[in-house]
Amino acid sequence: MSIKKALLIELEREKENTKRIISRLENDKFNYKPHEKSMTLGELANHIVELHNWVDFVLSKETFDFHVDYIPTKLTSVDDLLNKLESDFEKNKAIIEKMNEEIVFEDWALKAGDHVIAAMPKTGALRFIVTNHLIHHRGQLTVYMRLLDIPLPGIYGPTADDKA
């Protein structure tokens, strides 16, 4: 299997997993936050959706600087989040299909100004900075959902809500 095909399979699988979670959200709960230090549900959902597009940032740049490159999305509805998730998927799919596979072995860095947060080959950045990061936040979002009594969809198998 080629690197491109492996990336595309993972990208689509994670998009579908995120789609199942986001589609259960309720627009009127976007301002909910379980703790004063937490993001709101809307901010967290936006961050999860935007993380999918970081595939572009990893593959098309040598560095990603939070002080320069990061512009948080501020979508305010489930439909807008789902539409962005789909459009970003199509954009990233096209980037991967056209890429030279050797690019994944090039160096990449995540920075905050002059501070290097992480430096690794792009293949590692795709896994560590993009996929693992989004899975982490998606898990956080399911806790918010549970606290709000929003039924959880299965991602890696059925949930207690699927058995009801």
C-alpha positions in Angstrom: 0.0 0.0 0.0 1.3 3.4 -0.9 1.8 6.2 1.7 -0.9 8.2 -0.1 -3.4 5.5 0.1 -2.7 4.9 3.8 -3.1 8.6 4.6 -6.3 8.9 2.6 -7.8 5.9 4.4 -6.9 7.3 7.8 -8.1 10.8 6.8 -11.5 9.6 5.7 -11.9 7.3 8.7 -11.2 10.1 11.1 -13.5 12.5 9.2 -16.3 10.0 9.5 -15.6 9.5 13.2 -15.7 13.3 13.8 -18.8 13.6 11.6 -20.7 11.1 13.9 -19.8 13.2 17.0 -20.4 16.6 15.5 -23.7 15.6 14.0 -25.1 14.9 17.5 -24.3 18.3 18.9 -27.0 20.9 19.5 -26.5 24.5 18.4 -28.0 25.9 21.6 -25.3 24.2 23.6 -22.3 25.9 21.9 -21.7 28.2 24.9 -21.6 25.3 27.4 -18.3 24.8 29.3 -17.9 22.3 32.1 -15.3 24.4 33.9 -14.1 28.0 33.9 -10.8 26.9 32.4 -12.4 24.8 29.7 -13.2 25.9 26.1 -16.8 26.2 25.3 -18.4 23.3 23.4 -18.5 25.5 20.3 -14.8 26.4 20.6 -13.9 22.8 21.1 -16.0 21.6 18.2 -14.5 24.2 16.0 -11.0 23.2 17.0 -11.7 19.6 16.3 -13.0 20.4 12.8 -10.1 22.8 12.0 -7.6 20.1 13.1 -8.6 18.1 10.1 -7.3 20.9 7.9 -3.9 20.9 9.6 -3.0 18.1 7.1 -2.6 21.0 4.6 -0.4 23.0 7.1 1.8 20.0 7.7 2.2 19.0 4.0 2.5 22.5 2.5 4.7 24.2 5.1 8.0 23.7 6.9 6.7 25.3 10.1 3.4 26.2 11.6 3.7 29.2 14.0 0.8 29.7 16.3 1.5 33.4 16.5 1.3 33.9 12.7 -0.5 30.9 11.1 -3.3 30.0 13.6 -6.7 31.6 13.0 -9.3 29.8 15.0 -12.6 29.1 13.2 -15.7 30.5 14.8 -18.5 28.6 13.2 -21.8 28.8 15.1 -23.8 25.8 13.9 -23.6 22.1 13.5 -24.4 22.4 9.8 -21.5 24.9 9.3 -19.1 22.6 11.1 -20.1 19.5 9.0 -19.8 21.5 5.8 -16.3 22.7 6.8 -15.3 19.2 7.7 -16.4 17.9 4.3 -14.8 20.8 2.3 -11.5 20.5 4.2 -11.5 16.7 3.6 -11.9 17.3 -0.1 -9.1 19.9 -0.1 -6.8 17.6 1.9 -7.6 14.6 -0.3 -6.6 16.6 -3.4 -3.3 17.7 -1.7 -2.5 14.1 -0.7 -3.4 12.7 -4.2 -1.0 15.3 -5.8 1.9 15.1 -3.3 5.2 13.5 -3.9 5.4 10.8 -1.2 8.9 11.8 -0.2 7.5 15.0 1.3 6.4 13.0 4.4 10.0 12.5 5.4 10.9 16.2 5.3 11.3 18.1 8.6 8.4 20.1 10.0 8.1 22.2 13.2 5.3 23.5 15.3 6.3 26.8 16.9 5.0 29.7 19.0 7.2 32.6 17.8 10.8 31.6 18.4 9.8 28.7 20.7 9.8 25.3 19.0 7.0 23.2 20.5 7.8 20.1 18.4 10.0 19.2 15.5 9.8 16.0 13.5 9.3 14.6 10.1 6.0 15.5 8.4 4.8 11.9 8.8 5.2 12.1 12.5 3.5 15.5 12.6 0.5 14.1 10.7 0.1 11.4 13.4 1.2 13.4 16.5 0.1 16.9 15.9 -3.0 16.2 13.7 -4.5 12.8 14.3 -3.6 12.2 17.9 -4.4 15.8 18.8 -7.9 15.6 17.2 -8.6 12.3 18.8 -7.7 13.7 22.2 -10.0 16.7 21.7 -12.8 14.5 20.3 -12.6 12.5 23.5 -13.0 15.7 25.5 -16.0 16.6 23.4 -17.7 13.3 24.3 -17.3 14.2 28.0 -19.1 17.5 27.4 -21.8 15.6 25.5 -22.2 13.1 28.3 -22.5 15.9 30.9 -25.2 17.5 28.6 -26.9 14.1 28.2 -26.4 14.1 24.4 -26.3 10.5 23.3 -22.8 9.4 22.1 -22.3 7.6 18.8 -20.0 4.6 18.6 -16.6 5.3 17.1 -14.6 2.1 17.8 -17.6 0.1 18.8 -21.1 0.6 20.4 -21.6 3.0 23.3 -23.9 2.6 26.2 -26.3 4.9 24.2 -26.3 2.5 21.3 -27.4 -0.4 23.6 -30.4 1.4 25.0 
